[in-house]
Amino acid sequence: MTLVILGFVSGVVLLQLQPQLPDSAWLWLVPCCVALAAWRRVLVVPLAIAAGYAIQTIYEFDRGQLRLPAVFLLAAVCVNSYQMVDLNFVNYDNDDTYYVYVYAHTKRDTNQLVDEINKYARRASQGNTGITIMSPDYWPLPWYLRNYSRVGYYGRLTQTVEPIVIANETQRAEVEGTLGGSYRLVPSGSGTGAFALRPGVDLLLYVRGDL
């Protein structure tokens, strides 16, 4: 933040001193900014200098000349505000091709899965309920289940007598064959009954028959 402020002020000062600066000063300034951005990867400093220079230039315009920059500024604010609201509050977990993310965000079904776990844990033994997780893909469940002291992250099929079992959708046949009729599936409401953890990872929730 300090570098941004200094860069912004430098841009304003450069414009003020432009008539007094020799041509050689500009020959040094531009390569130095490019070298700084490439060396330390702080592209924000040259951008801040350019922003300070531009804003000081706009400040010196008369009222008639301000119309076009004001229109561009208003359009930029509207577009960025729409994208901010859309990505942070509406489509934050949308994995369609229109919304391409480097990181696959946790889906909203995860909250429903955790709510179901908490509901059945209260029926069993409050916060000490044992949970067996057979799915090889389970992050970020360790964060959501951090208050449970008896969670086993096996990542594979295993024998268990714990009240709650979580498996991957791809393990459905094997898990139901291993658990037998002593456990029942808690449906999510989707067509398969699975809870979407993140794109490509769907989890199944099983609870013991006595819960």
KASUL-V659867 format. One record per helix or strand. SS is the DSSP state (H for helix, E for strand). FROM is the first residue (numbers start at 1). LEN is the number of residues. If there is no record, write none. Layout:
BEGIN
ss,from,len
SS,FROM,LEN
SS,FROM,LEN
END
This chain:
BEGIN
ss,from,len
H,2,15
H,18,3
H,23,18
H,43,17
H,66,25
H,109,16
H,126,3
E,131,3
H,141,4
E,151,3
E,164,5
H,169,14
E,183,4
E,195,4
E,201,8
END
